Amino acid sequence: MAYLGYKNKAFREYKREQERVKQWKEAEKVRKRKAKKTKKLLKAIAAHVVIVIILIAIYYLL
């Protein structure tokens, strides 16, 4: 019976580890999604700044 106890303990530890891995993967997905949104936002801001600079330059040239 001691062997079965060991087997169950190992199985419980395995399940705990799998749960930790699952939580870590979920956290990574959230982190990547957030980074992607930030990158898109920075690109949009940069594009708007460039457009504003071009418009100001055109205004002063005319």
N, C-alpha and C positions, 0 to 999 in steps of 0.2 A: 504494500500500500504506500510505502514511502516513495516508491518510484512514481506512482500516479500523482502524489503531492508535488514532487519536483516538476513533473510534466505540466501540471496545472499552473504552477508558479511561473515557469518559463513562458507558458502561453499568455498568462496575464501580463507579464513584462513585455512580451512581443506586442500585445494589443496596445499597451500604453505607448510604446515607441511608435507604433503605427499612427496612433491618435496625435502624437506630437508632430510627426511628419506631415500629417494631413493639415494640422493647424498652421504649420510653417508654410506649406504650399499655398494655403489660402491667404496668409499674410503677404507672401511674395506677389500673388496676383493683384492684391489691393495696392501694394507698393508700386508695381509696374504700371497699373492703370493710372495711378496718381502722377507718376513721372511722365507718362504719355500725355496726360492732360496739360501738365505744366509746360512741356515742350511745345505743344500746339499753341498754347496761350502766348508763350514767348515769341513764337514765329509770327503770330497775328499782330502782336504789339510792334515787332520790328518792321513788318510790312506797312503798318499804319504810319509809323515814324518816317519811313522812307517816302511814302506818298506825301506826307505833310511837307517834308523838306523839298521835294520836287515842286509842289504847288507854290511854296514860298519863293523858290528860285525863279519859277516862271513869272510870278507876280512882279518881282523886282526887275526882271529883264524887260518887261513890257512897259 
